[in-house]
Amino acid sequence: MYRTLLPLLLLLSWFGAPASAQQLTLDDIVERSRQAESTLVTNVRNFKPMVEIYIQNMAPDAQLGVVPTEDSYVLGRFDWRNGPRLQALTGGKESPRFSGAGRNKDLEYIPDGFAAMASPDWQLLEKSRYEFKLVRREFLGEVRCWVIDVKPLKDIKDGFAGRIWVEERGFNIVRFNGINRRIEKLLFKKSVTFHVDSWRVNVSPGLWLPSYIHCEESEGMDPTAPSQKPRFKSQIRLWGYASNEAIAGSQFTSIEISEPTVKDQAEQERQLSPVQSQRRWEQEAETNVLERLERARLLAAPGDVEKVLETVLNNLIVTNELVLDRPVRARVLLTSPLESFTVGQTIVLSRGLIDVLPDEASLAMMLAHELGHIALGHPLINQQFAFADRMMISDEELLKVLKVKREAKEEAAADAKVIEMLNRSPYKDKLSDAGLFLRMIAARSKQLPNLIQPHIGDHMTDGGQMMRLNELMQQSPELAPDKLDQVAALSLGARLILDPWTSRLELLRAATVAATSMREKVPLAVTPLTPFLKYAEVTTDATPARATNP
């Protein structure tokens, strides 16, 4: 009787509890949560979101605490084949195994194992197999949750052990924190313990989907200890759940016709001049590439972030009195590796690059480099992409085909143009800060080649040497890792929030918090993230069908 009363008393202790909650027992919560998780597992099997796995091997540092030393990376798509699997877009084959480096070089990572971390137990947290203990109730953002400790009834290694957060409206698990050693046995070569902190996002009333997973192992951080435990931090991101048809359908419904429906017949029959035809041809190539990247769910849907980028671009264009034949647009590649490139007159920066840029001057510097190519009239698009069949390729082939490689003389000319444009811009007094970012990239390029090596754009470094903007880097002060007030680069995830359903990005609105110790300075590093959870509002913008419990 005591075991039944305790959960009830804990539930009633939360002020303002709804009447329905006052009638619930822990068994009720667990059973309803199991039903909701069963629905989520069924739903996820029908989706094929993008999955990005980025791993940084870590090493202890007497001054800085823990620092990244090597990295690994896989980009793929979630695929349910008798269980959670990952179909890789990099590596050339399905679910390639990739090894650690340095201290972890004998550890073989299996992407399927990381994809499996999207659920605490794909066979569900059944009362017949698990013990549950109600801890408390608390808010995660705007979402009030029951916090429940979970562990296998028999052997601790026979499933998930940790903590789950169950939201009170639909009894969905919105966060889980712990380890599933069953995944470890089935999917990893060696017996290792991989702990996860996994978060879900409410994309529609009743439908919560895996969005962000932090995975970390830090045992044996004493450099003198003989432990062979792996030392790493990783982030797993999932996005692009919505079908392309659903998003396209919502976009078609919002198209506005601003031009007159009837034009003068003579104007309609007018043939374009050769110059206009050439521009139109290049623009068709640009449109084909951007649309193909969107279909592959690699390009963010346009939103407020793109408007910010275009505002900075406009500052550069206006202050430099640039005359362009048509507007320059900005888009965001959704991947973490740091890169920038041009597709016609669209400048593309990666999500990872925007995340780690320390200030607006650094952002202006990266945009100015690509704008320099446009202003100088360099080739901006492979015109062969104007033929529609060129983009009728698989997603696996896409990243191999869309490679931007520029000649050294073009890069040198663009660098000179960058210095000229920035010196005339509102950012001219902050160029030393922008140069610090370049110094950080050069300093970490050997340790983090998978973060700094691009998918599509040209390389920023080669063997630790910057291949762009060397003059600007030389004008900046030396890196001083021991100075708290010198911020050369931010950590991953510091600026952007990714909507896993629509693939839109939002700027992180949280106030900037200054580091108070050297251990909090983690440039270019993977760190835990705490999403702000809230319930989705009913919309008609590519809204998924409401999930129902079986």
N, C-alpha and C positions, 0 to 999 in steps of 0.2 A: 504493500500500500504506500509505503514511504516513497518508492521509486516512481509511483504514479503521481503523487502529490507534488514532489519537488519540481518537475517540469512545469506543472500548472502554476505553482507559486511564482516561478521565475517569469512566466509569461505575464502574469497579472501585475508584476512589479513594474512593468513599463507603463509610465503614465500615458493616459490617452489611448489605451489599447482598444481597438474596435470590438464591438460586441461579439462578432464571429470568432475573434481570437481568444476570447475568454472561455470558449467551449472546446478549444483545441488541446490535445495532449501531444507529447513528443512523438508518439506512434503515428498520430494523425499527420503531423508535419512531415515525418519521414516518408510515409506512404504517398502523400500528395507530391512530395519532391521526387520520388521515384517515378511516378507517372509523368511528371513534367520532363524529367530527364529522358525517359523513354521516347517522348515526342521529339525532343531535341535530337537524339541520336538518329531517329527516323528522318527528320528534316535534313540533317547534315549529310546523310547518305545521298540525298538528291541534289545537293549543291556541289560545285567544284570551285571553291574559292582559291585564290592565289595563296601560297604559303611561302614565306621567306624565313630562312633559318640563318642567323648570323651568330657565330661563336668566337669569343675572344679567350684565349688561354691567358691565365693570370699568373703573376709572380709577386711575392712580397717585396716591399721596398721600405727600408728603414725610415725614410722621410715622408714618402707619399702614401704609405699604407700598402695598397695593391695596385699594380699597373699592368696593362695589357702587353703581352710580348709577341704573340702570334694570333692569327685568326683563320677561320674557315667559313665557307659560305655556300648555301644552296638555295636556288629559287625554283619553285615548282608549283604544281596544282594538286590540291587535295583530291584523292580518288579512292572511293570505297570499293575494295576488291576482297570480299570476305574479311574485312577489317580495314582500319584506317591506313592508307598508303599515300605516298607522295610521288607524283609523276614529275620528274625534274625537267626544267627548261634549260638548265645549264649542266654540262657534263656529257651530254650526248646519249644518255641511256636512262631507262627508268630506274628510279630509286638508287642512284649510285652511292656506294659507300665512300666516305671520305675520312681521311685520317686526321688526327690531331697533329700538333707540331711541338717541337721542343720537349718539355717534360712529358707531354701527353702524346708523343709521336706513336706509341704503341697502342693507343686507344683508337678504335675504329668506330666512327659515328655512322649511324644508320638513319637517314632522313625519316623513314617510316616511324621510328621510335619517337622522334620529335613531333611528328604529325599526330601521333597517338596521345600526346599530352594535352589535347584539346578537351579531353573528358577525364574525370577522376577514375572511372572504370566503365569501359564500353559494355560490360555485362551488367551494369547498373549496381547501385548501392542497395542491395537487398538486405532486409532485416534477418534473413536466414543465414547471411554470411558476415554481417557487420554488427558492431556494437556502436551505439550512438549515445552521446551525452550532450545535453543542452548547456551551453556556456553562458550566453547572455543574448541580448538584442542590441543592435547598433545600426547606425546609418553608414552606408557607403554612398557618399554624395547625397542625393535626395531620396535614396532607396533604403527603406527600413528593412532590416534582415534579422532572421534568427541565425545565430552563430552556433554551430554544432561540431563537436569533435567526433571523428570517425576512425575506427580501426578494425581490422579483421578479427573475427571471433576466435579463430584458431591460431594460425601462425601469422605474425606481424608481416611476414614476407609474402603473404597470400593475397595481396591486393593493395588498395589505397589506404594509407595511414596519414591523417592530417586533420584539416579543418575545412568545413564548407560554410558558405554564406547563402542562405535561402531567403529570397525576397518574399514579402508577406502577401502580395496580391495573387500571384499565380504559382507560388511555391517553386520557382525556378532557381537552380543553383547559378548564382551570378559570379561567384568567385570560389576557387578552392586552392588550398595551400598545403603542400605536403609531398608525398612520394607514393608512386604506384610501383612496387617492386615486381609485380607480375609483368608489366611492360618490359622491365629490365631483363627478366629471364628470357622472354620470347624474342626480343628485338635487338639486344645488344650482345656483342661478341664476348665481352668480359663481364664479370659480376661487379657492377658499379652502382652507386646510389646517386640518382639524378633527382634533385628536388625542384619542384615547380611552384610558381605562383601564377595562377591562370585566371584571366578576367574575361567576362562576357559583356556584350552590349545589347541593349534593348532596341532593336531596329524597327519593331512594329509591336502594337499591343499584343502581348502574349508570346512574342518570339524573341528569345535571347540567343545570340550567336557568339562563338569563340572569337576573340579579337586580338588579345595580346597575352603572351606567355613569357614570363621571366624564368629562366632556368639557371641555377647556380650551384656550384660545388666549391667550397673554400676550405675543406679539411686539409690539414697538413700545411698551412700557410707558413709555418716555421721553416725557414730555408735550411736549417740544420737537421730537421727531422727526416728519418728514412722513409716516411710514408710515401706510397706510390699512388695515393688517391689523386684523381684528376683535379685540377684547379682551373676552373673556367667560369665565365658568365656568358649567357646567351639570351637572345631575344627571338621569339617566334611571332611573326605578325601574319594575320589572315585578313584578306579583304577580297572584294569583288564577288560577294555572294549573289547579288542581283544578276539576273540574266541580262544579256545585252539587249534582248528584245524588250524587256520591261522598261529599261532606262530609255531606250530609243523611243518607245511608245509615249512615255511621259514628255520627252523633248518635243516630239511632233505636235503634241496637243498645245504647246506653248509658243509655237512659231508665230511671229508677228510679221505681217506684210506691210512694209513701210513705203514701198514704191507704188506709183499709180498703176492700176490694173490695165489701163489702156495707154499705149504709147503711140507717138506719131509713126505711121507706117514707114516713112523714109528712114527714121532712126532705127527701127527694128531690122530693116534690110541692110543696114550699113555694115560692111565687113571690117573687121579689126585690122589695124595696120600691122606690119610685121613685128614691130616692137611690142605692140599690145598683145599680139598673138603669142610671142615668146614669153611675156610675163604671165599670160593666162596658162600656158603650158607648164611653167614652173609652179604656178599656184595649184594646178591639178595634181602635180606630183606631191606637193606639200600636203594637200588635203588627203590624198590616198594614204600617205604614211601616218598621219595623225589619226585618221579613222582606224587604221589597222592596229595601231598601238592601243587605241581605246577598246577595240574588240578583244584584244589580248588581255585587257584589264591591267595594263601597265601604265596607263596615263590617267591622272586624276581628272575627275569631272570638273569643269571650270567652276570657280567659286570665289570666295573672298580672298584667298591666298593669292590667286592669280591677279586679282585687282591690285593687291599690294605690290607685287612684282612689276606690274605695268605702270604703277605710280612712280616707282624708282626709275624705270626705263624712261618715262616721260620727263622726269627731272633731268636726266642725262641728255635727252634729245633736245629739249627746249634750251637749256643753258649752253649747248654746243651748236645751236642753230642748224641742226641736221635736217636736210631735205630728203625725204624718202618717198618712193613712188606709192607706197601703201603702208598702213599702220603696222608696227611691230607688236606682236602678241607674245604672251608668256604662258607656258604650261609647266606642269610638274610631273616628272616621272616618279612612280610610287615606290621605287626601290631604295635601299639604304646606301649602296656604294656612291661615293662622291663623284658627281660628273655634271658637266654642262655641255650643250651642243646646240646647233641651229638646225631647224628643219624649214627650209625656205626662210620666211621672215617670222618664224615662230621660234623663240628662244626657250629651250627646255632645261630646267634645273632639276636635279633629283631631290626627293624628299630628304634623304640623308644629308645632302649638302646644305639645304636650307636649315635643317635641324642644328647643325654644328657651327654655322656662321655666327660669330660673336656679336655683330652689330650691323647697322644699316650700311655703313661704309664698306664693309666686307661684302655684303650682298651687292652693292653697286659695282664693286670691283669685278665680281664674277659675271654680272650682267653686261658690264662694259666690254669685257673681253669678247663676248659673242656679238654684241652690238658693233664692235670694231670691225668684225668680219663683214657685217652687213653694210656698214658705211663705206668700207673700202671696195665694195663690189666683188668680193671673193665668191667663188661658187658656193651656193648655199644648199643645194639639193641635187641629188642624182636624178637627172631628167628622165631616166628610164622608168622611174616610178610613176610617171604620168600614164604609162600603159597599165590598165586595170589588172591584167593577169600577173603583174610583178608582185602584187601583194596577196595573191591567192596561194599562200604558203602556210604551213603549220606554225603554231606558236613556237615550237621547238626550233624551227628554222629562222624565225623572225629576228632574234637577237644576233644571229650570225650574219644575216643579210644587211641589217641596218647598222653598218659601221661607219663612223665619221673619222676619217683620217686626213689630216691637213699637212701640207708641206711646211718645212721649217721656215721658209721665207714668209709664208702667209702668217704663221704664228708670230714671227718677229715683228711684222708690220702691224698686226693686231695689238701686240704688247705696246708698241709705241703710241698707237692710237688710244689705248686705255689711259696711259699717263696723261696724254693731251686732254682727253675728255674729263678725267677726274679732276685735273687741275682747274678746270673751268666750272666744275659742278659744286653743289652745296656740300659735298663730302671732302673738299680739298684739304681741310684742316685735320682730317682723321685718317689720312693715308698710312700713317705709321701703324695704326691699329690693324688696318687691313693687311699690311705686310707681315704682321705677327702671325696672322692666320696661315699665310703661305709658309712661314718658317715652321709652324707646327706640322703642316702637311709633309714638308720635306723631312722633318725629324722623325716622323712616325711611318713613313712610307715603307720602310723595310720590315717593320714589325707588323704592320696592318695592310698588307698588299691587297687583300680581298675587299677591304673597305675603300681603298683609294684607287683600285683598278676599276675602270668604268665598264658598263655593259655595252654602250653605244658610242659615247663620246671619246675624244682623244685623251691619251694619258696626260696627267698633270705632272707626274714625276717619272724618273727613270734611274734606278739604282740609287735612290736617295737624293737625286738632283732634280730641282724644279725645272720643268720644261716650258713653263709659262711665267711671265711677269717677274723675272729675276731682278730687274731694276727696282721694282716696287718692294720686293722682299729685302733687298740690300739697304733700302732707306729706313727700315724699321729697326728697333732695338733688338738686342739678343734675347732669346727666350730665357725666362727666369722662373723655373718651376717652383722655386721657394718663395716667390712673392705672391701673396694672396690677391693683390689688386691688379695683377696682370692676367687678363683673361684672353688667351690666344684662340681658344676654340671651346665650344660647349660639348656636352655629352649628347649621345644619340637620344632622340625623343624630346629634346629640350624646347622645341618650338611648335611642332605640328601635331594635330590630333586627326587620326584617320577614321572616317566612317566606314565600317566594314561592309555595309550594304551598298551604298551608292558610290563608294570610292572617292567621295569628296573630302577635302582637307579643310580644317579650321585652325586658326592660330590659337595657341595656348594663351589664355587670358590671365593666368596666375601671375601674381606679383613676383618680380625677380628677387631672389634671396641670395645675398652675398655669402660666399664660403667663409666659414670661421676657422677652418683648419686646412692644412695641406691635403688631408685625406678626402676632403670634399671637392677638391679640384680634380675632375676626371675628364679631361679633354678627349674627345673622340671615343669615349668608352661606353660600354653597355652598362646601364644602371637600372635598378628596379623602377617601374613606373606605377603610379597610382591613378588610374582613370577616375573621372568624376561620373558616377553612374546616375542616370535619371531615366524616368519612364518616357517612352516614345509617345509623341502625339499622333493622332490620326491625321494622315495626309493622303493626298492622291498622287504624290511624286514617287513613282516606282515603288509603291508600297507593297510589301509581300503579303501573302495571304495569312490571316490570323491562325496561329498554331492552336491546336486543340489537344486536350489530353485524351488518351485512349480509354 
